[in-house]
Structure formats: structure tokens, C-alpha cells
Amino acid sequence: MTLFFGILDVLLTTILLFDTLGLAYQFRTKNTCNDREYIRVCLSWILFLSISNLFSCEKKGFLGTVFRIIIFLSKLFVVIPLLGGTLKLYKFLIEEKRGEKWFELIKAKICKGNCPSSSPATDESSTGETISQ
């Protein structure tokens, strides 16, 4: 079964490579590139490599196979351009700014008030002026 999922990973990587080469060919011939296509290809690579490196399952049996199928389907969702998964994730996380909200929520849970804030520090010695960083 591991060989089967390895072959599927190679197939998805090949599809992503041809998609990237198609974008490069379009840029070379027309000397212009659609911003949405560029975002789609770059984000597809980022998501594909993140999923490949962060999520893996070496377990055998039914649950291991189910988990590997879920990982494969998530890779398939971000690689195949016809599904539009990458642009859907881009719209959901970046354009609707939900990624920032999730990041702040996770940061608040992890830090519990001990993390430095992104606002400029103030000098509390005498004048209360803002210190430039």
C-alpha cells in the first residue's frame, strides 16, 4: 500500500510540475502573467510541500490507510487546478483575513499574555514617549 501512495505522490508532483512549466511557458511567450495564476501555482507548491512534510502516516491497518487517503485527497485538492482548491483556500485565509484571526487566536492560546505585542514599546521611565524600534 505504501508503494501505491508513493506512486500517487509522484503523479501529483508531476502534475504540479507541468502546471508550473505551463505558467513559465505562458510568461515566456506572452511576457505577462495573470496574478491569480501566479498565486495559484506558488500557493499550490507551498501547500503541497507543507502537507507532504507535516503530515505523514507510517501506521499500518485500517486507520493508517484512512489517514493516508485523507492526506492524499488534501494534496489532490490543492494540486488539481480544475478543483480550484488553492484559490478557495487563498480566498478563505487571505482575502477574508481568517488566517490572521486564527493566528492571533493560536498565539493567544500559546502565549497566554506573555508574548510581546506588535505595538511599539513605550518608555515608562519619565516621559512616556514611544521608543522607536
Steps between C-alpha positions, in 0.01 A plus 500: 500500500791734569624448145156597370495827695860568393401466136202731557732759660732485199198542272379806692850649500517448122165675453621791711825518303316511168270769637801705604670447164179607325500823696869557418430434130210745505724763659774443243273514196266782601743680733214542746350291774157495658533582870240240601684226312831601655345498849336165428821331388716642780246423770448151353869428547499640853193302605610180325844502661355597838250216491765256381748591772272569795251218463613146456377166623717194536235297683362187344146379505167659438553831684842554341353445155211736571740768621720457188192530278403825676853635451491401132160664447624824660801499266270429208278793603787749486678360193224449240418840345149394395400451864608855588601399850800728527304810399218403738750475785660828392165675504403345834828563682648810338226706336247449780781541758402185689862385505598804704217437744603137542864604545406749771279241671777238498754758615272602788450136604871422489633819655225566756599867521878443519581567135624840392236700321539646154432854625802725561649492847469801726763645725357498850794680662389861500339636188295209367627564147495223248833336435575456131606151410 
